Amino acid sequence: MAAMQSINRVILNPLFLIVFLGTAAACLLIVQISWWRWHEAGAACMLAGALLYLVGTFLVTMPFNVPLNNALD
């Protein structure tokens, strides 16, 4: 528990926020680009990868992991 509390304190910094939100923003851009280039090869893979990242990290972290970490703290 002490280790997780220490991680929670260290991770809350501007660099982490930029990386975490920046990667999500990049995935949103990739989603848009894949729609624009849907007729090209690989567009479906780009769309799937971006959506899987968004769901698997951003949309799981914000509503589930953050409240659990806050409760642990």
Buried (B, 14 or more C-beta within 10 A) or exposed (E): EEEEEEEBEEEEEEEEEEEBEEBBEEBBEBBEBBEEEEEEEEBEEBBEBBBEBBEEBBEEEEEEEEEEBEEEE
